[in-house]
């Protein structure tokens, strides 16, 4: 169960309230191009987004928080960023030596805040099911000044549970290029017309050089975090805990028998293809991607293995 900000108890099945499933089904009736509207309907509104303004979040007609843009991440980031996932391998990693504001923590990796990670650069969450399942972790671990990269469905879920939690925070919207907030799904021809989109030759995978205009989502929030990390100006970007191939096992913070569903293992080829495209782009622009986990499937696309305590020379 979870308790909404209205004080009413919301029964949760499959990591989200049953009525959210009804909304998702109803939005499918709008057609393929608008089925993703369930992420923000019925009460979330993001207004005032322009090339120069990040906009603001409104819920039930009340303003909740002003959004930030990529500039906020750039101001905090250095030349090295480490993307920290919640794969099983993270349990054996020593992250205590990472400098402050180096790590972008994905989903359950936020549990490391205050322990192995004293001060993250940012946290990133795309799946609203994580919010419904682990809001207590979010509330207890994410500090007021922590930069939060959040998808529309995540923002809406946070507002439903406790909109006061979001007030005064630093939030960057993770907007899906293919299924953008407030707009119908983009076709392949639409994507070809975007000056910030880098597409693979078969046009199935993409990479955004301007995340403020949207990112390509591809089965893992690590892909979105990578696009932000490159755009923030990092020269070396590492991955740890982004195991992929063993993602159907317990995450490092979960117990056997109480494991939330993950589609990452089934989407392995798609995830690796997106990261391989970003790797090729990075190599052309002086950005090095490295793999800090010996068990990660990232080795399959040639990411150089490097101990976590080493930095680029």
N, C-alpha and C positions, 0 to 999 in steps of 0.2 A: 504494500500500500504506500501511497504518498499523500501528503496533505497539501491541498491547493491554498493559494494566498487568500481565497475567500473564506477559508476555514472549513470547507466541505471535504469529506474524504473521497478520494478517487481510487477506485479499485483498478489494479493494474494486472493485465494478463499479457504475456509475450512482451514484457518490458514497456508497455505503453497502455494508457487507459483504453478500455473497450470503445469508448465513443470516438477516439481518434481513428480507430480502424474504420468506423462508419464514415467519418469525414473523408478519409482516403478513398474509400469505395465510391462515395458520392462524387468526388472530383474526377474519378475516371469517366463518369458520365459526361463530363465536359469535353471529352475527346483526348486523344493521345497528346496533342500539342499543349493541353492545359491540365493534364492530370497532376502535374507537380504543384499545382496551386494549393494542395493540401498542406504544404509545408508552412504556410502562413495563415490560411483561412481557419476560422472566420474572424479573428479579432486582432491579428497583428497587422500593423501598417508601418512601412518604412518610407518616410517622406523626405523631400528636399535633397535628393541625390542628384548631383550635377558633376561635371568634370572637375570642379573646384571645391565641392562640398560633399562630405561623406553621408550627410543626412542624419535623421533621427528616428528612433524607435518609438512607436505609439502602440498602446495595448488597451483595448476597451475605450478608445478615444482619449486616453491620458498619455502624455509624454513620459517615457520611461528613462531614456538615455540618449545623449548625442553620440553618434558614431565617430570613430577615428578613421584615418586613411593610412596608406602605406608609409607616409612620412613619420608616423609615430613609431613604427617598427624600425625604420632607418635610423631614427634618432637614438634608439636604444641598442642597436646591433653593432657588433664589431666585424672583423674580417673572417671570423670563424663562427659557424653555427652548427650545433649538433641536434639532429632531430631524434627525439627519444620516444620510441614506441612502447607498447605494453606487452610485447611478446614474452614467452617463457624465458628466453635467454637473458633478459634484463635482471633476473633474480641473481645471477652470478657475476654481474658487472659492478665495478667500483666507479661510481660517478662523482664521488666526493671531490675529486681533483679538478672538475670542470670549473672554469672561472664563472663568476656571477654573470647573468644575462648572456649566456651562451646557448642554453638548451631551449628548444621548443618542445614542450611536453604534449604528447597526444593522448587523449582519453584518459585511461586509468593510470598513465604515467604521472598524472598530477598527484598521486599518492606519495610520490617521492619528495614533494615540496616540504621543506623543513627538516628533511632527513639527509638523503644523499644530495639533493639539490636545494641549496640555501635560497637562491633567487633565480628563477627561470627568466629567459628572455620573453617567453610567451607561452600560452597554452592554446591548443587547437582542438575543437570538437565539432564534428559534422553530423553525428547521428543522434537524433533526439532520444532514442532508446537508452543511450548511456545516461542521459539526464534523468529520465524517470527511474532508472535503476540505481543511480549513484549520486543523487543530489546531495546527500549528506556529505559525501566525499568532496564534492564541488564546494559546498558551503564551508567546510572545515579547512580546506587546503588552499584555495585560491584567494590570495590577499587582495585588498582593495586596489592596490596600485598595479597588480599584474595585468599585462596586456592579454586580452582574450580574443582569439580568432574563432568566430562562431558562425555557423550556417543559419539561415532563416528558421528552419524547424527547431533548432537548438534554442535560439532566442525566444521563439514562441513558447516552447516547453518551459523554459526558465520563468517566463512571465506567468504562465499558468500556475506554476508551483509556488513561486515567490517573486513577484515583480520587484519588490524592494531590494532584492539581492543585486539586481543589475544597476540600480541607481548610482550614479557617480562613478561608474567603472569605465575602463578604457577598452572599448569593444571595436574590433574590425569585422566587417561583414564578409564572410566567405560566400561569394555569390557564384553560382554554377554558370559557366559560359553557355552550356547547352540548354540549361533550364533556368533562366535568370528570374530573379524576383520580379513579379508583376508583369512579366511578358510571356508570350507563348514560347514553346520549345523552338530553338533555332534549327533550321535545316543545315545540311552540309554546305549548300550554296551560301547561306547566311554566314557560316563560319569562315568561308573563303574570303568574304568581304571585310573581315575584321582585321585592322592593321596591327593589333596586338597579339594575334593568334598565330602560333607556329604549329603546323599540322604535319603529321607523318605522310609519307607518300601515298599510303592507302586511305588516308583521311579518317582513320579510326581512332587515332590517338592525338592528343594536342597538348600544348604548353602555352601559358600566358606570360607575356613579358610585362604586363601591367595588371597585377591582381586587383587593383582598385576597380577595374572594369570587368572583372570576373576571372575565375580560374577553371581549368579543366579538372573535373572530378573523375576518378578512375578506379574506384573500388577500395581506396584507403585514404584516410585523411593525411597520410604522409605525402601524398602527391600534391595536395593543396599547400601543405607546409613548405614543400620544396620550392614551389613557384614563388611563394612569399620570400623565402630565404635568398633565392637568387636575385629577386627584384630589390631586396634590401641592401644588396651590395656585398654579400659575403663572398670571400675568395675560396674558402674551403667549407664544404658542407658534409658533415658526417651523419651516418645512420647507425643507431644502436637500438636493439629491441624491436626493430622492424623486420621480423623473422619471415613472415609471409607463409612459408611452406608448412609450418607447424601451428598455424593460427587457429586450427580447430581444437587445439589442446587448451588447458587452463592458462589464462593470462597470469602474469606473475603475482597479481594481487587476488586471484580467484582460487577457490578450493575445488578439487575434483568433486564432481556431482552437483556443483552449483556454478555452472559455466554458461555465460550468456552466448547466444548465437553469434557467429561471425561468418560473414561471407567472403572473408579475405582469402582463405585457402582456395576456394573455388574460383576466385578471380585472379589467381596468381599470374597467368600469362598477360592479362590486361594491365595489371599493376606494373609488372616489369617492363612492358612495352612503353608505358607512359614515362617511367623513370629513365629508361634508355634514351628516349627522345630528349628529355631534359639534360641528360648527361652529354649527349652530342652537342646540344646548344651551349651548355656550360663550357665544354672544351674549346669551342670557337670564341668564347668571350673570357677566357682566363679564369674560369671557375672549376675547381676540382671537387669531385664527389668521391667520398671514401666510405668504406664499410667497416664498422667497428665490431661486427658480430660474426663469429666463425660459423654459425649455423644458418645465417641469413641466405635466402634465395637470391639476394642481390649479387652474390658472387657469380650467378649464372649470366649476368649481363656485363661482367668484367669490371665491377667496382673494386678498386684496389683495396686489399685488406690492410688495415693499419691499427695498431693498438690505440686505445682511447687516449692514453696519456701523451701521445705524440701530436705535435702540431706541424703545420706546414713550415718547412724551412725556406 
